[in-house]
Amino acid sequence: MSEPGRPFGQHVRSLRRARGMTQEVLAERSRLSADTIRRLEHGSFSPSLDTLKKLCTGLSLPLSRLFESFELGKRSESRELDDLLATRTPRELALATTVLRALFAELDSLAAERAAAAENEVDDEWCHLDAKNSLGDDPSG
C-alpha cells in the first residue's frame, strides 16, 4: 500500500529534478538534512510548516506555488518555466531569452514550410483533376 504522503513527495521530487538538483544539493540549499529530503520525497513523514518553508527556500519557490501546483495535480509547462527562470541570474535570463527566440523562430519557419508544402499538395491535386477532366472532354480521345 502506498504512503499517504507519496503523491506530495513525488511532486517535490519532480520540482527538484526540474531544477537539476540532487537531494543533497536541495538539502544544502534548504538547510535540511539529505535524509529529510529523501523521507519527504518517499512520503514517509509529514513535514512541518517550518520544513516546508525551508524546502521552498531551497527550491526558490513561494510556499503558495508549492501547494498550488500540487493541488492542480497536473504539470503546467508555463509554471515550470516560471519556476526555473526564477532562480537564474540576469545574464542567464538574457541567454535563455536568446535561445528561446531562436528556437521559436526555427519552429515558426518549420510550420510555414509545412503549410506551404500542404498547400502545394492541394494545388497539385487540383491540377491533376483538371488535367484528367480535360482529357475526358477531348472528342478525339
N, C-alpha and C positions, 0 to 999 in steps of 0.2 A: 504494500500500500504506500502511496506517495505521501511525503510530509506535507502538512498544511501550508507551510511557507515556501514550498518548492517553486510555484509559479513566480513569486516575487523574487526569489533567488535567481531564477533563470533570467528574469528581467534585468537584475543587477549585473549578471554575467554578460548579457548582450550589450549593456551600456559600457561596461569596462572594455570589452573586446572591440567595440566600435571606436574606442579611443586608442586602441593599440596598446593597452596596458596589461601587464601581468598582474596577478593577485598581489604580488609583493610590492610592485610599484604603487598600486592603488592603496595598499595598506600604509605605505610610507606617506603618500600624499594626504591620506585621510587621518593619519595619526592613530591608526588602529593596528592591531596585530594581523599578520597574514592569516593566522588561524581564524580570526574573527571573520575575515573576508571569505575564507573557504567555507566556514559553517553557515554564513549568511547565504552564499550562493547555493549551497546544498539544501538550504531550507531547514536546517536542523535547530534553529533557535529564532526567537522573535526579538529583533533589535529594539533598543530603547530609542526614544526621540533624539537623545544626545548622539547615539551611534549613527542614526540616520543623517543627522546634520553633518557629522564628520565625514560620512560616506559621500554626501553631496559636495562637500568641500573638495574631496579628492577627485570627484568626477567633474568638477567645475559646473555644477548643475544646481539650479534652485530646488529647494525641497518640494515646492509645489509642482515643478516639472516632473520630478521623480514619481510622484503619485499620479499626476495627470496621465503620463504616458503608460503607467501600469494599469490604471483604471480603464483607459481606452481599449487596452487589450490587443491592439494591433500596431504594427510598425508604421511609422509615418516618416517617409524619407525626408520631407522638408524639416520636420522637427529634429531628426537625426543630424541633418546637415547643420542646422542651427546650433545644436549641442556641440558638434565637432568644431565649428568655427569659433564658438565662444571661448575656447581655450587657446586660441592662436594669437601670435603677435601681429602687429600691423603689417610687418613685412611678409609674414606667412599668408595673411589675408590677401595682400596685393598679388602674391604669386598664385594663390588659389583662384582668384578672380581672373587672372590672365589665362590660366589653364582652362577654367570653365568656359570662358568666352571662346577660346579656340575650339574646344570640344563642341560647344553648341553651334558654332559656325560650320564645322565639319558635318554635324548631324543635319543641319538645315540644308547644306549642299547635297548630301546624300538623298534627303527627302525630295528635293527639287529634281534630282536626276531620276529618281524612281517615278515621280509624277510625269515627267517628260517621256520616259520610256513607256509608261502605261498609255499615255495619250497617243504616242506613235503607233502602238499596237492597235488601238481603236481605229486610227486613220488607215492603217494597213488593211484591217478587216473590211472597212468601207470600200476601199479601192478594189479589193478582191471581189466584193459583192457587185460593185459597179461593172467591173470587167466581165464577170460572169453573166450579168444581166444583159450587157451589150452583146455578148456572143450569142445569147439566146434570141435576140431581136434580129440577128443577121439573116436575111432571107436566102443568101447563098449557102448557109451552113447547114 
